[in-house]
Every structure is written in structure tokens, then in C-alpha cells.
Amino acid sequence: MNVAVIGAGSWGTALAVHLARSTHAVRLWVRDAARAREIADGRENARYLPGIALPELSATSDLALALRDAEIAIVAVPSQFCAEAFRALGPHLAAGTTLVSATKGLELGTLRRMSEVAAEEAPGHPVAVLSGPSFALEVAQGQPTTVVVASAELAVAEAVQRAVSSRTFRAYSSDDVIGVELGGSLKNVIAIAAGIVDGLGYGHNTVAALVTRGLAEMSRLAVALGARPDTLSGLAGLGDLVLTCTGALSRNRRLGQALGAGHAVAQALAELHMVAEGVRTTQAACDLARTAGVEMPIAQQMRAVLYEGKPPREGVDELMLRTLKRE
């Protein structure tokens, strides 16, 4: 198939590498023309995936060229740029091109999920989302990975599922778009908290408690907004949560570790050199929770740490000292 991947960060590049190895004709759109030439000439994205040799694929900064004859267009840019990206690609899409969001985040202000952004900014095309426990580097290395592809039209999800699956990349299909998207987004908030716990020097007991209670509040909000509970216990919920809260490659966890070690938020973000979606998602999650009347104590404490200057240790202490409840 002809596949366009919009966004040449680590995740977009990893997906392009995987799909090119699966014999698809892949064009990778890179925002900066000079970097597009570097990737094309050096056969490597040295900034985001150093050491990974790119298979046969095209890297270009020409959006119209990237989307020419594309049967699937995968958008893998930070959530804050998704509206702009979908709006820009709309005029260049062929009739029937399927849009796939691979971004795990929520839009601040509107609180739109990325599938909603896609449907509203580039209307008239089938929309699917891809999420699950998947570090970009490991996908690019060809390590076995499982994900979920969801669409309101199950036939669309199944078509994308077949297109992206390979011997090392297994996709499951779902029609629970809300659950898959919220699972992938909200877990980043909990991952920041897990990093803080680690940075403070707490042990495995604390992390296990955080992951378990984090899943509970993720599920409460997702179900209140229309998701199915079983989706949050699957790959896009629990699976991605465990990976992001415990894996050394998790940028949201690394951000939390820096905060727990005493770094200021601005300093920790500057040292990361990449977007940590959990920062913006924390604000959006708290806004969604308030609108839905759902309690999310971990997310609330993360907002206080990230946006109100609360010391991380105080946030953890307040979680432990909350009113006692039944599980």
C-alpha cells in the first residue's frame, strides 16, 4: 500500500521504518526541509532515532508529495500541532484515504480527542487511531510489539489492522475509540507521577500502588465519557500504563524522575529535549474530570506539581493521607 507518515519524530519515524520493512511504499513527511534532506541522504534520523538504519522509504518536506496517492495517512505529531496538521493535509488527500492518528494526547481548551480533531479538520475520510504499549525505539529495532487499532467503523479498524500487522508488530482491532484514545492519553499523567515516585527514592510498593490506583482513575473517567471498561484493562489501558510507568525509555517517566530529584518543571522539560505529552494532558484530564464529575486525585496532584509549584513530595504525601475508603 501507499502510506504517508506525517511527523518525523521518534514515533513517526519508527512507524515509517516498520511499514517500509513490511513492503509498503512509505513517504515520511518532515517539517523542516534541511532535516528531510539529512534523513534522505544519511538514511538515518540522527536526532530522534540515532543508530537505526532506514529501509527504503522517501523523506520529504513537501506535504502534497508525501500524500500523493496515499491510501493511509498516519499522523504522528504532538497533540498541540494535530489540528494544524490535519487541516493542512485535507486538501491533498485522495478520496477514500484513511486517516490514522498515532498521537496520544488531548487538545487543550477544546478537550478534543485526536480522532475528533481529524474528523473535524479533515472531514470526509475514514478515521482510525493506533495506540498501545509501544516504545518507538523497540518498534524500529523490530522487537515484538502489540497495539490496538480502533475506529467507530470496525471495518476501517480491521483494514488498518491488516495493513500495519507483521511478524513483529501485531495489531488488535476495536470499535471503542474513546477507550483506546483516553487510555493512551491518560497513562502519560500517571507515568509522570511514577517517575516522581522513583525520583524521590520510593520503592516498588509505591509504584505498584500508583499504577493500580492510576488505572482506577483512568477507567473512571473513560467509562464516564463512554468507553468500555474492558478496553482500559487491555493493551491501550493497562498495557500502555505499565510500560510507560516502568520503562526506562518513557519520556513522561523521565520527566517525573527529574521533578522528583528536585529539578524545576522548566528545567526538567528543557533537559528532556522531546515533548512529554503528559504535561498538557494533565491539564486536559483535570478539565475533563471536572466536567464529567469524576474524581482523579493523582491527576489533580500532578496538576498542582506541574502548574502550581507544589513540591512533589507533598503531592505524594497528600495522596497517602486522603480519607480512607473502600476499594
C-alpha positions in Angstrom: 0.0 0.0 0.0 1.0 3.6 -0.4 1.4 5.0 3.2 2.2 8.6 4.3 3.5 9.2 7.7 3.1 12.8 8.9 5.7 13.7 11.5 9.4 12.6 11.8 9.8 12.4 15.5 10.8 9.1 17.1 7.3 7.6 16.8 6.6 8.7 13.3 10.0 7.6 12.1 9.6 4.2 13.9 6.2 3.6 12.2 7.7 4.6 8.8 10.6 2.1 9.4 8.2 -0.7 10.4 5.8 -0.1 7.5 8.6 0.1 4.9 10.1 -3.1 6.2 6.6 -4.6 5.7 6.9 -3.8 1.9 4.6 -0.8 1.9 5.6 2.2 -0.2 6.2 4.8 2.6 6.7 8.6 2.4 7.8 10.3 5.6 6.8 14.0 5.9 9.4 16.1 7.8 8.5 19.6 8.7 12.0 21.0 8.1 13.4 20.8 4.6 17.0 20.6 5.7 16.3 17.8 8.1 14.3 16.0 5.4 17.5 16.1 3.2 19.6 14.9 6.1 17.3 11.9 6.7 17.1 11.1 3.0 20.9 11.4 2.4 22.1 9.8 5.6 19.3 7.1 5.7 19.0 7.8 9.5 17.0 10.1 11.7 20.0 11.0 13.8 18.1 13.4 16.0 15.3 11.1 17.1 16.3 7.5 16.3 20.1 7.5 16.2 21.6 4.2 15.1 18.5 3.0 13.2 19.3 2.5 9.5 16.2 3.5 7.5 14.9 1.0 4.9 13.7 2.0 1.5 11.4 5.0 2.1 11.1 8.6 1.0 11.6 11.6 3.3 10.2 14.9 2.1 9.1 18.3 3.4 6.6 18.6 0.5 3.2 17.7 2.1 1.5 17.3 -1.3 4.2 14.9 -2.4 4.0 12.9 0.8 0.3 12.4 0.5 0.2 11.7 -3.3 -1.8 8.5 -3.9 -1.7 7.7 -0.1 -4.2 5.0 0.9 -3.4 5.6 4.6 -2.1 8.8 6.2 -0.7 8.3 9.7 -0.4 11.4 11.7 2.3 11.2 14.5 2.9 14.8 15.7 2.4 16.2 19.2 -1.2 16.9 20.1 -0.7 20.6 20.1 0.0 20.5 16.4 -2.5 18.0 15.3 -5.3 20.4 14.4 -2.9 22.3 12.1 -1.6 19.1 10.6 -5.0 17.6 9.8 -6.2 20.9 8.4 -3.1 21.2 6.2 -3.3 17.7 4.8 -7.0 17.8 4.0 -6.7 19.4 0.5 -4.1 16.9 -0.6 -5.9 13.7 0.4 -7.3 11.4 -2.3 -10.9 10.3 -1.9 -11.2 7.4 0.5 -7.8 7.9 2.2 -7.9 6.6 5.7 -6.6 8.9 8.4 -4.9 7.2 11.3 -4.0 9.2 14.5 -0.9 7.8 16.3 -0.8 10.7 18.8 -1.5 10.0 22.5 -2.9 13.3 23.8 -5.8 15.6 24.2 -6.3 19.1 22.8 -6.1 21.8 25.5 -9.1 24.1 25.6 -11.4 22.1 23.3 -10.6 18.8 25.1 -10.9 17.0 21.8 -9.5 13.6 21.3 -7.3 13.3 18.2 -9.9 11.3 16.2 -12.3 14.2 16.8 -9.6 16.6 15.6 -9.1 14.5 12.5 -12.8 14.2 11.7 -13.4 17.9 12.1 -10.3 19.3 10.5 -10.2 16.9 7.5 -13.8 15.8 7.1 -15.0 13.1 4.7 -12.4 10.5 5.4 -12.5 7.3 7.5 -10.7 7.8 10.8 -8.8 5.3 13.0 -6.5 5.5 16.0 -3.4 3.5 16.8 -2.3 3.1 20.4 -0.9 0.6 22.9 2.4 -0.3 24.7 5.0 0.7 22.1 8.3 2.4 22.6 9.4 3.9 19.3 13.0 2.6 19.5 11.9 -1.0 20.1 9.5 -0.9 17.2 12.2 0.5 15.0 14.5 -2.4 16.2 11.9 -4.9 15.1 11.2 -6.1 18.7 7.8 -7.9 19.1 5.1 -5.3 19.8 1.3 -5.4 20.2 -1.0 -2.4 19.6 -4.7 -1.6 19.2 -6.3 0.0 16.1 -9.7 1.5 16.8 -12.4 3.0 14.7 -16.1 3.7 15.0 -16.4 1.6 11.9 -15.0 -1.7 12.7 -14.3 -2.5 9.0 -12.0 0.5 8.9 -10.1 -0.7 12.1 -9.7 -4.1 10.6 -8.4 -2.7 7.3 -5.7 -0.7 9.1 -5.1 -3.7 11.4 -4.2 -5.8 8.4 -2.1 -3.0 6.9 0.1 -2.5 9.9 0.5 -6.0 11.2 3.6 -8.0 10.6 5.6 -10.9 12.1 6.9 -8.5 14.8 4.0 -6.0 15.1 0.6 -7.4 16.0 -2.4 -5.2 15.9 -5.8 -5.9 17.5 -8.9 -4.2 16.3 -11.6 -2.4 18.3 -14.5 -0.1 17.9 -14.0 1.6 21.3 -12.3 4.7 20.0 -12.9 6.6 23.3 -11.4 3.9 25.5 -8.4 3.4 23.3 -7.6 7.2 23.0 -8.2 8.0 26.6 -6.1 5.0 27.7 -3.2 6.2 25.6 -3.5 9.8 26.8 -4.2 9.5 30.5 -1.5 6.9 31.2 1.1 9.7 30.5 -0.2 11.6 33.5 0.3 8.6 35.7 3.7 8.0 34.2 4.9 11.4 35.4 3.7 10.5 38.9 5.5 7.2 38.6 8.7 9.0 37.7 8.3 11.4 40.6 8.0 8.4 43.0 11.2 7.0 41.6 13.0 10.3 41.7 12.0 10.7 45.4 13.6 7.4 46.1 10.5 5.4 46.9 10.3 1.7 46.1 8.3 -0.9 44.2 5.4 -0.9 46.7 4.8 2.8 45.9 5.0 2.3 42.2 2.7 -0.7 42.3 0.1 1.3 44.3 0.4 4.2 41.9 -0.1 2.1 38.8 -3.1 0.3 40.3 -4.9 3.4 41.6 -3.9 5.3 38.4 -5.7 2.6 36.3 -8.7 3.0 38.5 -9.0 6.8 37.9 -8.2 6.4 34.2 -11.0 3.9 34.0 -13.5 6.0 35.9 -13.1 9.0 33.6 -13.0 6.9 30.4 -16.2 5.0 31.3 -17.9 8.2 32.3 -17.2 9.5 28.8 -18.5 6.4 27.0 -15.6 3.9 27.0 -15.9 0.2 27.8 -14.2 -0.9 31.0 -12.6 -3.9 29.3 -10.7 -1.5 26.9 -8.9 0.1 29.9 -7.8 -3.4 31.2 -6.3 -4.2 27.8 -3.3 -3.1 25.7 -4.4 0.5 25.3 -5.0 0.9 29.0 -3.2 -1.3 31.4 -0.6 -2.5 28.9 0.5 1.0 27.9 0.2 2.2 31.6 2.6 -0.5 32.8 5.1 0.2 30.0 5.1 3.9 30.5 5.3 3.8 34.3 8.2 1.4 34.4 10.2 1.6 31.2 13.4 3.5 31.0 12.5 4.8 27.5 9.4 6.6 28.8 9.9 10.3 28.4 7.0 11.1 30.8 8.5 8.9 33.4 11.9 10.6 32.9 10.3 14.0 33.3 8.8 12.8 36.6 12.2 11.4 37.8 13.8 14.8 37.2 11.0 16.5 39.1 11.3 14.0 42.0 15.1 14.7 42.1 14.4 18.3 42.7 14.5 19.9 39.2 12.1 22.7 38.4 9.5 21.9 35.7 11.1 24.2 33.1 14.5 22.7 33.7 13.2 19.2 33.5 11.4 19.9 30.3 14.4 21.5 28.7 16.6 18.6 29.6 14.2 16.1 28.0 14.6 17.6 24.5 11.4 16.0 23.4 7.7 16.5 24.0 6.2 14.9 27.1 2.5 14.7 26.3 1.6 14.1 29.9 2.2 17.7 30.8 -0.6 19.1 28.6 -2.7 16.0 29.2 -2.7 16.6 32.9 -4.4 19.9 32.5 -6.9 18.5 30.0 -7.6 15.4 32.1 -8.4 17.5 35.1 -10.8 19.7 33.0 -12.5 16.6 31.6 -12.8 15.1 35.1 -14.4 18.3 36.4 -16.9 18.3 33.5 -17.7 14.7 34.0 -17.9 14.9 37.8 -15.2 12.3 38.2 -12.6 12.2 41.0 -9.0 11.9 39.8 -6.7 12.5 42.8 -3.4 11.6 41.1 -4.1 13.8 38.1 -5.1 16.7 40.5 -1.8 16.3 42.4 0.2 16.2 39.1 -1.5 19.4 38.0 -0.5 21.1 41.3 3.1 20.0 40.9 3.3 20.9 37.2 1.3 24.1 37.2 1.1 25.4 40.7 4.6 24.8 42.1 3.7 22.2 44.7 6.7 20.2 45.9 6.4 16.6 44.5 6.9 15.0 48.0 3.9 17.0 49.3 1.8 15.7 46.4 2.7 12.1 47.2 2.1 12.7 50.9 -1.4 14.1 50.3 -2.3 11.1 48.2 -1.4 8.8 51.1 -3.3 10.9 53.6 -6.6 11.1 51.8 -9.7 10.0 53.6 -9.8 6.2 53.9 -12.1 4.4 51.5 -13.2 1.0 50.3 -11.5 -0.2 47.2 
